[in-house]
Amino acid sequence: MPQLIVLRHGQSEWNLQNRFTGWVDVDLTEQGVQEAKKAGELLRDYQIDVLYTSNLQRAQKTADLALASAGIAVDEIHRDEALNERHYGDLQGLNKAETAEKYGDEQVHIWRRSYDTPPPNGESLKDTQARVLPYVEKNIVPQLKAGKNVMVAAHGNSIRALVMFLEKMSPEEILQVNIPTGVPRVYELSDTLEVLSVAYLGENS
């Protein structure tokens, strides 16, 4: 039975600065580097056949550090902007607190947490899902159905789109899901890709 491991990148420079990051290609902080290495320690007993990442360095570096820490060599690696973070449009680079002062707490909350209301010139979670899921169904699903273990290193919202698909969540349910940085989430799947079990690694350690 195949396994799917999803991993949000470690803390980035703009996570630390409380900025909207989106598609801006910022690096990991030292804490983010350590989170990625710790993720790898938790993955040492796992087999990973295929790696998928976004086009952004924070996801790629997290995957590289985690796999090196785990002592896992992956021969098949794919990178695609379809797995990039949600595009925050005009909010990218802005401090979240300052944005709330400018536009109001309620409006910023709607942009951040609604399912289908995008920020100006940006993407909603629904928009993000509309590019993530076709890529997943075309590329990742066949790998899993072939019995391969797959890791996806990506971002909070691209992973939420994937989680919503896997766990058959409603738009209301996925809005309550927060994806922590640098913590592997492992899905045990049936041959037809039904979720048999799911858990974050290290939760009870």
Backbone as CSV, one residue per row, in Angstrom:
resi,resn,N_x,N_y,N_z,CA_x,CA_y,CA_z,C_x,C_y,C_z
1,MET,0.842,-1.198,0.000,0.000,0.000,0.000,0.881,1.253,0.000
2,PRO,0.568,2.204,-0.850,1.433,3.377,-0.979,1.280,4.344,0.189
3,GLN,2.331,5.128,0.386,2.308,6.204,1.366,2.518,7.535,0.646
4,LEU,1.820,8.543,1.129,2.028,9.912,0.659,2.441,10.747,1.863
5,ILE,3.591,11.392,1.741,4.088,12.254,2.808,4.023,13.692,2.316
6,VAL,3.320,14.544,3.050,3.282,15.959,2.695,4.066,16.738,3.758
7,LEU,4.824,17.712,3.290,5.697,18.475,4.182,5.683,19.939,3.777
8,ARG,5.173,20.770,4.670,5.254,22.213,4.441,6.681,22.665,4.753
9,HIS,7.171,23.584,3.948,8.530,24.091,4.155,8.726,24.613,5.582
10,GLY,9.979,24.631,6.013,10.312,25.209,7.307,10.086,26.717,7.306
11,GLN,10.189,27.305,8.480,9.961,28.748,8.613,10.806,29.527,7.601
12,SER,10.155,30.452,6.892,10.871,31.292,5.928,11.148,32.665,6.540
13,GLU,12.000,33.431,5.837,12.329,34.780,6.308,11.070,35.638,6.457
14,TRP,10.143,35.479,5.524,8.939,36.310,5.592,7.889,35.733,6.538
15,ASN,7.926,34.430,6.810,7.107,33.916,7.922,7.527,34.634,9.200
16,LEU,8.835,34.708,9.400,9.376,35.334,10.609,8.990,36.805,10.686
17,GLN,8.983,37.487,9.541,8.668,38.919,9.505,7.168,39.190,9.408
18,ASN,6.360,38.111,9.427,4.901,38.239,9.391,4.415,38.920,8.112
19,ARG,5.067,38.570,7.005,4.666,39.137,5.711,3.913,38.106,4.873
20,PHE,3.072,38.615,3.974,2.457,37.754,2.967,3.536,37.386,1.941
21,THR,3.753,36.098,1.755,4.877,35.657,0.920,4.431,35.255,-0.478
22,GLY,3.482,34.325,-0.572,3.002,33.907,-1.889,4.101,33.346,-2.764
23,TRP,4.249,33.903,-3.970,5.203,33.385,-4.944,6.579,34.049,-4.841
24,VAL,6.758,34.968,-3.898,8.080,35.575,-3.728,9.038,34.501,-3.204
25,ASP,10.219,34.418,-3.810,11.116,33.282,-3.565,12.083,33.574,-2.413
26,VAL,11.560,33.587,-1.207,12.387,33.881,-0.036,13.004,32.594,0.528
27,ASP,14.072,32.774,1.291,14.834,31.648,1.823,14.293,31.238,3.189
28,LEU,14.818,30.116,3.701,14.508,29.661,5.051,15.291,30.464,6.080
29,THR,14.731,30.602,7.271,15.482,31.100,8.415,16.314,29.955,8.986
30,GLU,17.161,30.265,9.960,17.915,29.205,10.624,16.944,28.250,11.322
31,GLN,15.870,28.788,11.901,14.863,27.909,12.509,14.248,27.005,11.454
32,GLY,13.978,27.558,10.263,13.416,26.759,9.177,14.342,25.635,8.755
33,VAL,15.645,25.915,8.734,16.634,24.886,8.416,16.580,23.765,9.452
34,GLN,16.510,24.143,10.716,16.453,23.142,11.778,15.155,22.339,11.729
35,GLU,14.039,23.009,11.389,12.765,22.292,11.242,12.862,21.240,10.140
36,ALA,13.513,21.606,9.026,13.652,20.665,7.908,14.508,19.466,8.318
37,LYS,15.591,19.725,9.040,16.454,18.632,9.482,15.733,17.726,10.469
38,LYS,14.946,18.319,11.350,14.177,17.506,12.310,13.146,16.648,11.581
39,ALA,12.518,17.219,10.544,11.570,16.441,9.730,12.259,15.213,9.165
40,GLY,13.499,15.408,8.711,14.249,14.284,8.167,14.516,13.203,9.195
41,GLU,14.814,13.620,10.420,15.036,12.640,11.483,13.795,11.782,11.705
42,LEU,12.636,12.399,11.554,11.381,11.671,11.743,11.077,10.730,10.574
43,LEU,11.746,10.957,9.447,11.479,10.167,8.230,12.488,9.054,7.997
44,ARG,13.388,8.836,8.929,14.488,7.895,8.690,14.031,6.464,8.427
45,ASP,12.894,6.071,8.936,12.428,4.694,8.738,11.509,4.561,7.532
46,TYR,11.385,5.616,6.737,10.453,5.605,5.608,11.201,5.425,4.289
47,GLN,10.488,4.858,3.346,10.994,4.764,1.977,10.271,5.802,1.135
48,ILE,11.016,6.589,0.383,10.430,7.593,-0.504,10.981,7.353,-1.904
49,ASP,10.081,7.105,-2.845,10.489,6.783,-4.212,10.514,8.002,-5.127
50,VAL,9.582,8.922,-4.891,9.438,10.077,-5.777,9.216,11.328,-4.934
51,LEU,9.866,12.421,-5.330,9.700,13.708,-4.647,9.091,14.729,-5.601
52,TYR,8.091,15.450,-5.108,7.515,16.584,-5.835,7.670,17.832,-4.975
53,THR,8.146,18.925,-5.590,8.207,20.204,-4.880,7.665,21.303,-5.788
54,SER,7.467,22.456,-5.192,7.123,23.644,-5.966,8.374,24.190,-6.642
55,ASN,8.226,25.337,-7.299,9.368,25.997,-7.923,10.088,26.942,-6.967
56,LEU,9.679,26.986,-5.726,10.204,27.968,-4.777,11.254,27.336,-3.869
57,GLN,12.316,28.096,-3.601,13.466,27.529,-2.912,13.170,27.089,-1.483
58,ARG,12.224,27.723,-0.824,11.967,27.326,0.570,11.424,25.901,0.649
59,ALA,10.635,25.497,-0.360,10.138,24.116,-0.398,11.231,23.156,-0.850
60,GLN,11.995,23.553,-1.863,13.054,22.692,-2.376,14.144,22.465,-1.334
61,LYS,14.533,23.539,-0.648,15.585,23.414,0.361,15.106,22.562,1.538
62,THR,13.845,22.740,1.930,13.292,21.915,3.008,13.358,20.441,2.640
63,ALA,12.963,20.118,1.419,13.013,18.724,0.968,14.442,18.208,0.965
64,ASP,15.369,19.005,0.433,16.772,18.573,0.356,17.347,18.321,1.745
65,LEU,17.091,19.243,2.663,17.622,19.109,4.024,16.995,17.923,4.739
66,ALA,15.687,17.746,4.562,14.989,16.645,5.228,15.492,15.299,4.719
67,LEU,15.621,15.160,3.418,16.061,13.884,2.853,17.509,13.586,3.234
68,ALA,18.352,14.620,3.259,19.739,14.417,3.677,19.809,13.984,5.129
69,SER,18.996,14.622,5.978,18.951,14.264,7.396,18.429,12.844,7.593
70,ALA,17.496,12.444,6.727,16.917,11.102,6.819,17.824,10.042,6.221
71,GLY,18.819,10.464,5.443,19.667,9.501,4.753,18.965,8.812,3.600
72,ILE,18.014,9.534,2.974,17.223,8.975,1.877,17.659,9.608,0.563
73,ALA,17.972,8.777,-0.410,18.298,9.254,-1.755,17.098,9.000,-2.664
74,VAL,16.595,10.054,-3.268,15.443,9.942,-4.172,15.915,10.211,-5.594
75,ASP,15.712,9.250,-6.464,16.194,9.372,-7.839,15.256,10.193,-8.720
76,GLU,13.965,10.150,-8.405,12.983,10.817,-9.274,12.445,12.059,-8.560
77,ILE,12.785,13.228,-9.104,12.402,14.503,-8.489,11.714,15.375,-9.531
78,HIS,10.567,15.934,-9.142,9.810,16.811,-10.035,9.539,18.141,-9.318
79,ARG,9.713,19.248,-10.043,9.434,20.573,-9.490,8.476,21.289,-10.439
80,ASP,7.445,21.915,-9.882,6.467,22.573,-10.754,5.774,23.708,-10.009
81,GLU,5.512,24.803,-10.717,4.836,25.938,-10.091,3.380,25.633,-9.751
82,ALA,2.862,24.547,-10.284,1.502,24.142,-9.905,1.398,23.892,-8.402
83,LEU,2.527,23.558,-7.766,2.545,23.293,-6.328,2.974,24.510,-5.519
84,ASN,3.166,25.659,-6.185,3.548,26.875,-5.470,2.494,27.282,-4.449
85,GLU,2.933,28.131,-3.526,2.009,28.711,-2.556,0.918,29.503,-3.275
86,ARG,-0.169,29.727,-2.596,-1.203,30.633,-3.085,-0.578,31.994,-3.402
87,HIS,-0.963,32.575,-4.533,-0.460,33.895,-4.923,-1.284,34.961,-4.193
88,TYR,-0.591,35.778,-3.418,-1.307,36.780,-2.618,-1.471,38.124,-3.325
89,GLY,-1.106,38.200,-4.603,-1.381,39.399,-5.383,-0.772,40.655,-4.782
90,ASP,-1.601,41.679,-4.626,-1.127,42.974,-4.135,-0.666,42.927,-2.688
91,LEU,-0.983,41.860,-1.977,-0.585,41.759,-0.568,0.830,41.208,-0.402
92,GLN,1.402,40.637,-1.451,2.717,40.008,-1.328,3.761,41.022,-0.870
93,GLY,4.501,40.645,0.164,5.533,41.509,0.712,5.050,42.422,1.814
94,LEU,3.738,42.549,1.979,3.204,43.434,3.012,3.172,42.737,4.367
95,ASN,3.437,43.495,5.410,3.301,42.989,6.771,1.819,42.766,7.077
96,LYS,1.507,41.644,7.690,0.100,41.296,7.911,-0.598,42.255,8.864
97,ALA,0.100,42.710,9.886,-0.504,43.652,10.833,-0.755,44.999,10.156
98,GLU,0.203,45.462,9.362,0.031,46.732,8.656,-1.084,46.637,7.615
99,THR,-1.202,45.470,6.995,-2.272,45.261,6.009,-3.639,45.341,6.679
100,ALA,-3.739,44.775,7.889,-4.992,44.845,8.638,-5.332,46.286,9.006
101,GLU,-4.304,47.077,9.335,-4.547,48.491,9.641,-5.042,49.241,8.402
102,LYS,-4.511,48.874,7.248,-4.850,49.574,6.003,-6.237,49.207,5.495
103,TYR,-6.531,47.898,5.477,-7.778,47.430,4.865,-8.858,47.058,5.886
104,GLY,-8.458,46.925,7.143,-9.396,46.496,8.185,-9.246,45.017,8.485
105,ASP,-9.383,44.676,9.762,-9.211,43.283,10.184,-10.172,42.346,9.463
106,GLU,-11.417,42.784,9.317,-12.433,41.896,8.742,-12.118,41.568,7.286
107,GLN,-11.717,42.595,6.515,-11.418,42.356,5.099,-10.204,41.443,4.943
108,VAL,-9.175,41.661,5.728,-7.976,40.831,5.631,-8.287,39.401,6.063
109,HIS,-9.130,39.258,7.079,-9.527,37.922,7.517,-10.250,37.192,6.385
110,ILE,-11.106,37.891,5.655,-11.824,37.278,4.530,-10.830,36.842,3.455
111,TRP,-9.878,37.707,3.137,-8.888,37.344,2.110,-8.072,36.129,2.536
112,ARG,-7.721,36.071,3.823,-6.852,34.999,4.292,-7.602,33.692,4.511
113,ARG,-8.838,33.763,4.967,-9.509,32.556,5.458,-10.749,32.142,4.701
114,SER,-11.224,32.955,3.764,-12.371,32.485,2.985,-11.876,31.484,1.944
115,TYR,-12.793,30.707,1.432,-12.435,29.690,0.435,-12.323,30.272,-0.963
116,ASP,-13.192,31.221,-1.297,-13.277,31.640,-2.697,-13.200,33.154,-2.918
117,THR,-12.744,33.934,-1.928,-12.571,35.373,-2.107,-11.084,35.696,-2.174
118,PRO,-10.564,36.036,-3.352,-9.127,36.298,-3.473,-8.772,37.717,-3.045
119,PRO,-7.530,37.938,-2.609,-7.056,39.301,-2.413,-6.891,39.976,-3.769
120,PRO,-6.742,41.298,-3.806,-6.606,41.990,-5.098,-5.475,41.410,-5.939
121,ASN,-5.818,40.984,-7.157,-4.861,40.438,-8.125,-4.177,39.161,-7.634
122,GLY,-4.822,38.455,-6.707,-4.249,37.222,-6.180,-5.184,36.047,-6.326
123,GLU,-4.873,34.974,-5.613,-5.641,33.738,-5.683,-6.374,33.472,-4.366
124,SER,-7.546,32.907,-4.469,-8.224,32.322,-3.313,-7.737,30.889,-3.139
125,LEU,-8.145,30.258,-2.044,-7.825,28.844,-1.874,-8.467,28.023,-2.995
126,LYS,-9.660,28.414,-3.404,-10.336,27.714,-4.513,-9.503,27.816,-5.789
127,ASP,-8.949,29.001,-6.058,-8.097,29.180,-7.237,-6.844,28.314,-7.131
128,THR,-6.263,28.278,-5.944,-5.061,27.478,-5.723,-5.360,26.006,-5.981
129,GLN,-6.480,25.556,-5.464,-6.883,24.163,-5.656,-7.098,23.855,-7.138
130,ALA,-7.576,24.839,-7.893,-7.864,24.631,-9.312,-6.588,24.383,-10.129
131,ARG,-5.422,24.799,-9.619,-4.180,24.465,-10.334,-3.452,23.297,-9.686
132,VAL,-3.624,23.112,-8.364,-2.943,22.009,-7.686,-3.534,20.662,-8.084
133,LEU,-4.856,20.548,-8.027,-5.471,19.228,-8.198,-5.290,18.622,-9.584
134,PRO,-5.409,19.375,-10.685,-5.133,18.751,-11.985,-3.701,18.211,-12.071
135,TYR,-2.755,18.926,-11.478,-1.369,18.444,-11.483,-1.239,17.165,-10.661
136,VAL,-1.889,17.158,-9.497,-1.861,15.971,-8.636,-2.474,14.773,-9.359
137,GLU,-3.630,14.983,-9.971,-4.327,13.871,-10.615,-3.567,13.355,-11.834
138,LYS,-2.882,14.240,-12.552,-2.141,13.827,-13.748,-0.802,13.174,-13.404
139,ASN,-0.133,13.679,-12.366,1.244,13.269,-12.107,1.432,12.415,-10.854
140,ILE,0.804,12.801,-9.757,1.067,12.132,-8.482,0.184,10.906,-8.294
141,VAL,-1.081,11.009,-8.658,-1.998,9.876,-8.493,-1.495,8.622,-9.221
142,PRO,-1.024,8.714,-10.475,-0.520,7.495,-11.127,0.677,6.873,-10.398
143,GLN,1.529,7.695,-9.806,2.669,7.162,-9.052,2.183,6.361,-7.851
144,LEU,1.213,6.921,-7.137,0.665,6.236,-5.965,-0.044,4.945,-6.372
145,LYS,-0.795,4.999,-7.456,-1.509,3.803,-7.909,-0.544,2.717,-8.386
146,ALA,0.665,3.134,-8.758,1.697,2.163,-9.138,2.424,1.603,-7.921
147,GLY,1.985,2.039,-6.728,2.557,1.511,-5.492,3.779,2.246,-4.989
148,LYS,4.077,3.403,-5.572,5.250,4.163,-5.138,4.916,5.060,-3.945
149,ASN,5.917,5.244,-3.086,5.775,6.179,-1.965,6.235,7.553,-2.429
150,VAL,5.392,8.547,-2.187,5.616,9.889,-2.726,5.705,10.908,-1.588
151,MET,6.651,11.841,-1.722,6.686,12.990,-0.812,6.419,14.258,-1.606
152,VAL,5.568,15.112,-1.046,5.286,16.420,-1.635,5.746,17.476,-0.637
153,ALA,6.751,18.253,-1.016,7.229,19.361,-0.188,6.718,20.649,-0.819
154,ALA,5.845,21.329,-0.107,5.193,22.490,-0.714,4.871,23.537,0.356
155,HIS,3.656,24.069,0.306,3.318,25.277,1.068,1.972,25.108,1.767
156,GLY,1.706,26.000,2.713,0.492,25.871,3.507,-0.765,25.696,2.695
157,ASN,-0.942,26.551,1.681,-2.205,26.508,0.935,-2.221,25.468,-0.181
158,SER,-1.078,25.214,-0.817,-1.084,24.144,-1.825,-1.270,22.787,-1.145
159,ILE,-0.735,22.647,0.067,-0.957,21.404,0.814,-2.401,21.325,1.304
160,ARG,-2.970,22.444,1.721,-4.381,22.421,2.133,-5.283,21.975,0.980
161,ALA,-4.961,22.420,-0.220,-5.728,21.987,-1.394,-5.637,20.473,-1.568
162,LEU,-4.449,19.928,-1.347,-4.244,18.483,-1.468,-4.955,17.739,-0.345
163,VAL,-4.862,18.257,0.877,-5.527,17.639,2.027,-7.044,17.616,1.826
164,MET,-7.577,18.699,1.309,-9.023,18.785,1.060,-9.464,17.685,0.095
165,PHE,-8.646,17.452,-0.924,-8.932,16.414,-1.917,-8.842,15.024,-1.298
166,LEU,-7.751,14.752,-0.587,-7.528,13.423,-0.025,-8.563,13.057,1.030
167,GLU,-8.872,14.017,1.879,-9.744,13.742,3.025,-11.199,14.106,2.762
168,LYS,-11.459,14.480,1.489,-12.843,14.770,1.059,-13.503,15.790,1.972
169,MET,-12.794,16.869,2.224,-13.304,17.918,3.105,-14.140,18.928,2.328
170,SER,-15.061,19.549,3.029,-15.847,20.636,2.450,-15.030,21.930,2.541
171,PRO,-15.433,22.970,1.790,-14.745,24.258,1.915,-14.727,24.774,3.352
172,GLU,-15.809,24.527,4.072,-15.872,24.985,5.468,-14.885,24.219,6.340
173,GLU,-14.755,22.929,6.104,-13.853,22.106,6.915,-12.393,22.456,6.683
174,ILE,-12.009,22.685,5.418,-10.590,22.939,5.131,-10.146,24.272,5.710
175,LEU,-11.067,25.207,5.887,-10.699,26.504,6.444,-10.249,26.398,7.896
176,GLN,-10.601,25.302,8.557,-10.204,25.093,9.951,-8.857,24.369,10.061
177,VAL,-8.289,23.992,8.926,-7.048,23.205,8.931,-5.844,24.130,8.817
178,ASN,-4.924,24.011,9.754,-3.674,24.762,9.701,-2.531,23.768,9.504
179,ILE,-1.677,24.018,8.543,-0.560,23.120,8.240,0.705,23.676,8.902
180,PRO,1.270,22.989,9.877,2.467,23.503,10.556,3.703,23.402,9.661
181,THR,4.660,24.295,9.895,5.897,24.257,9.114,6.791,23.115,9.601
182,GLY,7.348,22.408,8.627,8.395,21.438,8.927,7.974,20.174,9.655
183,VAL,6.707,19.805,9.576,6.237,18.591,10.260,5.639,17.640,9.219
184,PRO,6.242,16.478,8.999,5.717,15.550,7.986,4.334,15.009,8.375
185,ARG,3.443,14.974,7.400,2.113,14.395,7.571,2.041,13.178,6.650
186,VAL,1.817,12.019,7.234,1.909,10.766,6.482,0.528,10.157,6.276
187,TYR,0.215,9.884,5.008,-1.024,9.207,4.637,-0.706,7.764,4.256
188,GLU,-1.373,6.829,4.897,-1.364,5.427,4.464,-2.587,5.260,3.566
189,LEU,-2.359,4.831,2.334,-3.432,4.790,1.353,-3.700,3.359,0.891
190,SER,-4.942,3.109,0.522,-5.279,1.833,-0.095,-4.854,1.863,-1.555
191,ASP,-5.001,0.729,-2.227,-4.636,0.666,-3.637,-5.513,1.575,-4.500
192,THR,-6.698,1.923,-3.979,-7.580,2.843,-4.698,-7.481,4.264,-4.141
193,LEU,-6.480,4.488,-3.297,-6.143,5.791,-2.727,-7.169,6.304,-1.715
194,GLU,-7.874,5.370,-1.094,-8.666,5.757,0.073,-7.713,5.925,1.252
195,VAL,-7.987,6.919,2.089,-7.115,7.177,3.242,-7.405,6.152,4.334
196,LEU,-6.397,5.337,4.647,-6.528,4.343,5.710,-6.142,4.928,7.058
197,SER,-5.133,5.784,7.055,-4.738,6.479,8.278,-3.944,7.715,7.891
198,VAL,-3.922,8.686,8.805,-3.149,9.904,8.566,-2.693,10.452,9.904
199,ALA,-1.449,10.909,9.969,-0.928,11.446,11.215,0.294,12.306,10.946
200,TYR,0.466,13.310,11.793,1.723,14.060,11.804,2.756,13.255,12.558
201,LEU,3.969,13.193,12.028,5.035,12.488,12.720,5.543,13.326,13.885
202,GLY,5.882,12.631,14.969,6.452,13.326,16.116,5.462,13.929,17.060
203,GLU,4.161,13.783,16.786,3.143,14.407,17.635,3.165,13.831,19.061
204,ASN,3.438,12.548,19.160,3.368,11.909,20.479,4.755,11.553,21.029
205,SER,5.769,12.111,20.368,7.121,11.774,20.821,7.638,12.810,21.791
